[in-house]
Amino acid sequence: MTVDREQQLRDNLAQLRDRLTRAAEAAGRRSDEIELLPVTKFFPASDIATLYRLGCRSFGESRDQEATAKIAELAELSELAGDIRWHMIGRIQRNKARSIGTWAFAAHSVDSPKVVAALARSAQQSLDNAARSAPLKVFVQVSLDGDESRGGVDVDASERLDALCAAVEDAPALTLVGLMAIPPVDADADAAFARLAQERERVQQWCGRQLELSAGMSGDLEAAVRHGSTCVRVGTALMGARPLTSPPEVTRVTPSSQTTKPGHRSSPHEGSSQ
Ligand SMILES: *Cc1c(COP(=O)(O)O)cnc(C)c1O
Protein backbone atom coordinates (compact mmCIF):
# COMPACT_ATOMS: atom_id res chain seq x y z
CA MET A 1 0.00 0.00 0.00
CA THR A 2 1.56 3.21 -1.08
CA VAL A 3 1.01 6.42 0.84
CA ASP A 4 -0.30 7.90 -2.39
CA ARG A 5 -3.08 5.34 -2.67
CA GLU A 6 -4.06 5.87 0.96
CA GLN A 7 -4.17 9.64 0.43
CA GLN A 8 -6.19 9.19 -2.73
CA LEU A 9 -8.76 6.97 -1.03
CA ARG A 10 -8.92 9.34 1.94
CA ASP A 11 -9.55 12.33 -0.36
CA ASN A 12 -12.10 10.50 -2.51
CA LEU A 13 -13.94 9.28 0.57
CA ALA A 14 -14.11 12.78 2.03
CA GLN A 15 -15.36 14.21 -1.27
CA LEU A 16 -17.92 11.47 -1.61
CA ARG A 17 -19.26 11.98 1.92
CA ASP A 18 -19.51 15.67 1.14
CA ARG A 19 -21.35 14.97 -2.07
CA LEU A 20 -23.76 12.65 -0.31
CA THR A 21 -24.42 15.22 2.42
CA ARG A 22 -25.16 17.88 -0.20
CA ALA A 23 -27.42 15.50 -2.13
CA ALA A 24 -29.35 14.70 1.06
CA GLU A 25 -29.68 18.38 1.99
CA ALA A 26 -30.91 19.26 -1.50
CA ALA A 27 -33.52 16.52 -1.17
CA GLY A 28 -34.54 17.67 2.30
CA ARG A 29 -33.31 14.44 3.86
CA ARG A 30 -30.88 13.51 6.61
CA SER A 31 -27.60 12.12 5.28
CA ASP A 32 -27.34 9.63 8.13
CA GLU A 33 -30.32 7.73 6.77
CA ILE A 34 -28.37 6.97 3.57
CA GLU A 35 -25.63 4.36 3.67
CA LEU A 36 -22.56 4.87 1.55
CA LEU A 37 -21.53 1.41 0.35
CA PRO A 38 -18.02 1.30 -1.15
CA VAL A 39 -17.95 -1.05 -4.15
CA THR A 40 -14.53 -2.71 -4.18
CA LYS A 41 -14.94 -5.22 -7.03
CA PHE A 42 -11.81 -5.54 -9.20
CA PHE A 43 -9.72 -3.77 -6.53
CA PRO A 44 -7.30 -5.60 -4.25
CA ALA A 45 -7.87 -6.56 -0.62
CA SER A 46 -5.18 -4.03 0.33
CA ASP A 47 -7.56 -1.23 -0.74
CA ILE A 48 -10.26 -2.71 1.49
CA ALA A 49 -7.80 -2.80 4.41
CA THR A 50 -7.02 0.88 3.77
CA LEU A 51 -10.69 1.82 3.63
CA TYR A 52 -11.22 -0.13 6.84
CA ARG A 53 -8.57 2.00 8.55
CA LEU A 54 -10.37 5.05 7.19
CA GLY A 55 -13.53 3.93 8.95
CA CYS A 56 -15.44 1.89 6.35
CA ARG A 57 -17.04 -1.32 7.60
CA SER A 58 -19.23 -2.39 4.66
CA PHE A 59 -18.08 -3.34 1.19
CA GLY A 60 -19.87 -4.33 -2.01
CA GLU A 61 -18.56 -7.15 -4.19
CA SER A 62 -20.11 -8.52 -7.36
CA ARG A 63 -18.66 -12.02 -7.67
CA ASP A 64 -18.57 -14.89 -5.22
CA GLN A 65 -15.11 -16.11 -6.17
CA GLU A 66 -13.50 -12.69 -5.94
CA ALA A 67 -15.25 -11.91 -2.64
CA THR A 68 -14.28 -15.16 -0.93
CA ALA A 69 -10.64 -14.70 -1.99
CA LYS A 70 -10.58 -11.21 -0.47
CA ILE A 71 -12.36 -12.31 2.70
CA ALA A 72 -9.71 -15.00 3.22
CA GLU A 73 -6.93 -12.50 2.56
CA LEU A 74 -8.35 -9.95 5.00
CA ALA A 75 -8.86 -12.60 7.68
CA GLU A 76 -5.09 -13.03 7.71
CA LEU A 77 -4.55 -9.38 8.54
CA SER A 78 -4.92 -9.71 12.30
CA GLU A 79 -5.25 -5.97 12.81
CA LEU A 80 -8.71 -6.16 11.26
CA ALA A 81 -11.60 -6.95 13.53
CA GLY A 82 -14.08 -9.45 12.18
CA ASP A 83 -16.74 -6.77 11.85
CA ILE A 84 -16.77 -6.25 8.09
CA ARG A 85 -20.20 -6.51 6.48
CA TRP A 86 -19.96 -7.91 2.95
CA HIS A 87 -22.66 -7.00 0.47
CA MET A 88 -23.24 -9.12 -2.63
CA ILE A 89 -24.34 -6.72 -5.37
CA GLY A 90 -23.77 -8.69 -8.60
CA ARG A 91 -25.83 -11.31 -10.42
CA ILE A 92 -26.33 -14.39 -8.28
CA GLN A 93 -26.22 -17.76 -9.95
CA ARG A 94 -27.92 -20.55 -8.12
CA ASN A 95 -24.77 -22.66 -7.80
CA LYS A 96 -23.03 -19.70 -6.11
CA ALA A 97 -25.90 -18.97 -3.74
CA ARG A 98 -24.74 -21.70 -1.37
CA SER A 99 -21.44 -19.92 -0.88
CA ILE A 100 -22.94 -16.42 -0.79
CA GLY A 101 -25.29 -17.46 2.02
CA THR A 102 -22.25 -18.15 4.20
CA TRP A 103 -20.37 -14.85 3.82
CA ALA A 104 -22.82 -12.15 2.78
CA PHE A 105 -24.34 -9.76 5.31
CA ALA A 106 -26.73 -8.59 2.58
CA ALA A 107 -27.58 -9.59 -0.99
CA HIS A 108 -28.79 -6.74 -3.23
CA SER A 109 -29.40 -8.63 -6.42
CA VAL A 110 -31.93 -11.36 -5.64
CA ASP A 111 -34.26 -11.88 -8.57
CA SER A 112 -35.53 -15.45 -8.79
CA PRO A 113 -37.35 -18.03 -6.64
CA LYS A 114 -34.52 -20.51 -7.16
CA VAL A 115 -31.95 -18.08 -5.81
CA VAL A 116 -34.21 -17.27 -2.85
CA ALA A 117 -34.53 -20.98 -2.05
CA ALA A 118 -30.80 -21.61 -2.35
CA LEU A 119 -29.87 -18.56 -0.24
CA ALA A 120 -32.47 -19.51 2.37
CA ARG A 121 -31.04 -23.02 2.71
CA SER A 122 -27.46 -21.83 2.89
CA ALA A 123 -28.13 -18.99 5.33
CA GLN A 124 -30.14 -21.36 7.53
CA GLN A 125 -27.24 -23.83 7.64
CA SER A 126 -24.86 -21.01 8.52
CA LEU A 127 -27.17 -19.89 11.31
CA ASP A 128 -27.44 -23.46 12.60
CA ASN A 129 -23.69 -23.96 12.77
CA ALA A 130 -23.12 -20.41 14.10
CA ALA A 131 -21.15 -19.33 11.02
CA ARG A 132 -23.54 -16.41 10.85
CA SER A 133 -25.30 -14.64 13.69
CA ALA A 134 -28.17 -12.96 11.87
CA PRO A 135 -30.46 -13.66 8.93
CA LEU A 136 -29.24 -12.61 5.49
CA LYS A 137 -30.64 -9.23 4.47
CA VAL A 138 -32.21 -9.39 1.02
CA PHE A 139 -32.95 -6.70 -1.52
CA VAL A 140 -35.10 -7.89 -4.40
CA GLN A 141 -33.74 -6.50 -7.65
CA VAL A 142 -36.15 -4.80 -10.01
CA SER A 143 -35.57 -4.40 -13.76
CA LEU A 144 -36.72 -0.94 -14.75
CA ASP A 145 -36.74 -1.62 -18.50
CA GLY A 146 -38.12 -5.14 -18.31
CA ASP A 147 -34.96 -6.69 -19.75
CA GLU A 148 -34.64 -9.48 -17.21
CA SER A 149 -31.56 -10.92 -18.93
CA ARG A 150 -29.61 -8.09 -17.30
CA GLY A 151 -30.96 -8.91 -13.85
CA GLY A 152 -34.01 -8.03 -11.83
CA VAL A 153 -37.71 -8.77 -11.97
CA ASP A 154 -39.61 -6.75 -14.57
CA VAL A 155 -41.03 -3.74 -12.74
CA ASP A 156 -44.35 -4.27 -14.50
CA ALA A 157 -44.62 -7.91 -13.40
CA SER A 158 -45.95 -6.92 -9.99
CA GLU A 159 -47.40 -10.33 -9.19
CA ARG A 160 -44.06 -12.04 -9.67
CA LEU A 161 -42.30 -9.30 -7.74
CA ASP A 162 -44.73 -9.67 -4.86
CA ALA A 163 -44.40 -13.46 -4.89
CA LEU A 164 -40.64 -13.16 -4.70
CA CYS A 165 -40.78 -10.65 -1.83
CA ALA A 166 -43.24 -12.94 -0.05
CA ALA A 167 -40.91 -15.92 -0.48
CA VAL A 168 -38.11 -13.93 1.15
CA GLU A 169 -40.45 -12.89 3.97
CA ASP A 170 -41.38 -16.53 4.54
CA ALA A 171 -37.78 -17.76 4.88
CA PRO A 172 -36.67 -17.60 8.52
CA ALA A 173 -33.00 -17.22 7.53
CA LEU A 174 -33.72 -14.28 5.20
CA THR A 175 -34.98 -10.78 5.94
CA LEU A 176 -36.60 -8.71 3.23
CA VAL A 177 -35.08 -5.25 3.57
CA GLY A 178 -36.06 -3.61 0.31
CA LEU A 179 -35.70 -3.20 -3.42
CA MET A 180 -32.67 -2.55 -5.60
CA ALA A 181 -32.29 -1.36 -9.18
CA ILE A 182 -29.72 -0.19 -11.71
CA PRO A 183 -31.23 2.28 -14.19
CA PRO A 184 -31.01 1.18 -17.83
CA VAL A 185 -28.10 2.67 -19.75
CA ASP A 186 -29.11 6.06 -21.21
CA ALA A 187 -32.32 6.13 -19.16
CA ASP A 188 -33.38 9.33 -17.44
CA ALA A 189 -32.22 8.57 -13.89
CA ASP A 190 -34.96 10.63 -12.25
CA ALA A 191 -37.71 8.87 -14.18
CA ALA A 192 -36.14 5.46 -13.49
CA PHE A 193 -35.75 6.04 -9.74
CA ALA A 194 -39.24 7.55 -9.53
CA ARG A 195 -40.64 4.29 -10.92
CA LEU A 196 -38.57 2.32 -8.41
CA ALA A 197 -39.83 4.49 -5.54
CA GLN A 198 -43.39 3.90 -6.67
CA GLU A 199 -42.79 0.16 -6.54
CA ARG A 200 -41.30 0.38 -3.06
CA GLU A 201 -44.41 2.26 -1.95
CA ARG A 202 -46.61 -0.48 -3.38
CA VAL A 203 -44.72 -3.33 -1.71
CA GLN A 204 -44.60 -1.43 1.59
CA GLN A 205 -48.39 -1.23 1.52
CA TRP A 206 -48.87 -4.95 1.71
CA CYS A 207 -45.87 -5.90 3.79
CA GLY A 208 -46.74 -3.29 6.37
CA ARG A 209 -43.41 -1.71 7.13
CA GLN A 210 -40.77 0.67 5.80
CA LEU A 211 -38.50 -0.82 3.15
CA GLU A 212 -35.10 0.35 2.03
CA LEU A 213 -33.95 1.28 -1.46
CA SER A 214 -30.54 0.27 -2.78
CA ALA A 215 -30.16 2.78 -5.58
CA GLY A 216 -27.60 5.16 -6.97
CA MET A 217 -24.02 4.74 -8.15
CA SER A 218 -21.14 7.11 -8.97
CA GLY A 219 -22.99 8.79 -11.81
CA ASP A 220 -26.50 9.09 -10.49
CA LEU A 221 -26.49 9.13 -6.71
CA GLU A 222 -28.11 12.58 -6.46
CA ALA A 223 -31.12 11.41 -8.46
CA ALA A 224 -31.35 8.25 -6.35
CA VAL A 225 -31.25 10.27 -3.13
CA ARG A 226 -34.02 12.53 -4.44
CA HIS A 227 -36.18 9.43 -4.83
CA GLY A 228 -35.57 7.95 -1.42
CA SER A 229 -32.45 5.80 -1.75
CA THR A 230 -31.20 4.49 1.58
CA CYS A 231 -28.03 2.89 0.19
CA VAL A 232 -25.84 4.24 -2.59
CA ARG A 233 -23.36 1.74 -4.07
CA VAL A 234 -20.30 3.68 -5.18
CA GLY A 235 -17.32 2.25 -7.01
CA THR A 236 -15.60 4.54 -9.51
CA ALA A 237 -16.01 7.83 -7.61
CA LEU A 238 -14.23 6.30 -4.62
CA MET A 239 -11.81 3.74 -6.04
CA GLY A 240 -11.03 5.28 -9.42
CA ALA A 241 -11.61 3.63 -12.80
CA ARG A 242 -11.78 -0.13 -12.52
CA PRO A 243 -8.78 -2.08 -13.82
CA LEU A 244 -9.29 -3.68 -17.18
CA THR A 245 -8.86 -7.17 -15.84
CA SER A 246 -9.93 -9.02 -12.72
CA PRO A 247 -7.59 -9.32 -9.74
CA PRO A 248 -4.93 -12.02 -10.34
CA GLU A 249 -6.45 -14.69 -8.10
CA VAL A 250 -9.63 -14.77 -10.16
CA THR A 251 -8.28 -14.08 -13.63
CA ARG A 252 -9.63 -16.52 -16.13
CA VAL A 253 -9.49 -16.38 -19.86
CA THR A 254 -13.04 -16.09 -21.07
CA PRO A 255 -14.43 -15.05 -24.42
CA SER A 256 -15.59 -11.75 -22.91
CA SER A 257 -12.20 -10.87 -21.43
CA GLN A 258 -10.55 -11.62 -24.75
CA THR A 259 -12.81 -9.21 -26.53
CA THR A 260 -12.41 -6.43 -23.96
CA LYS A 261 -11.14 -3.41 -25.85
CA PRO A 262 -8.20 -1.44 -24.51
CA GLY A 263 -9.39 1.61 -22.64
CA HIS A 264 -12.85 0.17 -22.24
CA ARG A 265 -14.18 0.91 -18.79
CA SER A 266 -16.13 -1.89 -17.22
CA SER A 267 -19.83 -1.35 -16.78
CA PRO A 268 -21.63 -2.29 -13.57
CA HIS A 269 -22.88 -5.42 -15.27
CA GLU A 270 -19.54 -6.57 -16.52
CA GLY A 271 -17.99 -9.51 -14.76
CA SER A 272 -21.03 -9.90 -12.59
CA SER A 273 -21.81 -13.37 -13.78
CA GLN A 274 -19.50 -16.29 -13.47
C1 LIG B 1 -20.09 -1.93 -10.08
C2 LIG B 1 -21.40 -1.67 -9.48
C3 LIG B 1 -21.68 -0.45 -8.83
C4 LIG B 1 -20.70 0.70 -8.78
O1 LIG B 1 -20.75 1.43 -9.97
P1 LIG B 1 -19.91 2.79 -10.14
O2 LIG B 1 -20.53 3.42 -11.32
O3 LIG B 1 -18.49 2.40 -10.36
O4 LIG B 1 -20.08 3.60 -8.91
C5 LIG B 1 -22.92 -0.30 -8.25
N1 LIG B 1 -23.84 -1.28 -8.28
C6 LIG B 1 -23.62 -2.47 -8.89
C7 LIG B 1 -24.69 -3.51 -8.90
C8 LIG B 1 -22.41 -2.69 -9.51
O5 LIG B 1 -22.19 -3.87 -10.11
Ligand as a Chemical Component Dictionary entry (heavy atoms), coordinates in Angstrom:
data_LIG
# 
_chem_comp.id                   LIG 
_chem_comp.type                 NON-POLYMER 
_chem_comp.pdbx_formal_charge   0 
_chem_comp.three_letter_code    LIG 
# 
loop_
_chem_comp_atom.comp_id 
_chem_comp_atom.atom_id 
_chem_comp_atom.alt_atom_id 
_chem_comp_atom.type_symbol 
_chem_comp_atom.charge 
_chem_comp_atom.model_Cartn_x 
_chem_comp_atom.model_Cartn_y 
_chem_comp_atom.model_Cartn_z 
_chem_comp_atom.pdbx_ordinal 
LIG C1 C1 C 0 -20.088 -1.927 -10.078 1  
LIG C2 C2 C 0 -21.404 -1.667 -9.482  2  
LIG C3 C3 C 0 -21.675 -0.446 -8.833  3  
LIG C4 C4 C 0 -20.695 0.702  -8.781  4  
LIG O1 O1 O 0 -20.749 1.431  -9.973  5  
LIG P1 P1 P 0 -19.910 2.791  -10.144 6  
LIG O2 O2 O 0 -20.531 3.423  -11.323 7  
LIG O3 O3 O 0 -18.491 2.403  -10.363 8  
LIG O4 O4 O 0 -20.078 3.598  -8.914  9  
LIG C5 C5 C 0 -22.918 -0.303 -8.250  10 
LIG N1 N1 N 0 -23.842 -1.285 -8.284  11 
LIG C6 C6 C 0 -23.623 -2.468 -8.893  12 
LIG C7 C7 C 0 -24.686 -3.506 -8.900  13 
LIG C8 C8 C 0 -22.407 -2.694 -9.515  14 
LIG O5 O5 O 0 -22.190 -3.868 -10.115 15 
# 
loop_
_chem_comp_bond.comp_id 
_chem_comp_bond.atom_id_1 
_chem_comp_bond.atom_id_2 
_chem_comp_bond.value_order 
_chem_comp_bond.pdbx_ordinal 
LIG C1 C2 SING 1  
LIG C2 C3 SING 2  
LIG C2 C8 DOUB 3  
LIG C3 C4 SING 4  
LIG C3 C5 DOUB 5  
LIG C4 O1 SING 6  
LIG O1 P1 SING 7  
LIG P1 O2 DOUB 8  
LIG P1 O3 SING 9  
LIG P1 O4 SING 10 
LIG C5 N1 SING 11 
LIG N1 C6 DOUB 12 
LIG C6 C7 SING 13 
LIG C6 C8 SING 14 
LIG C8 O5 SING 15 
# 
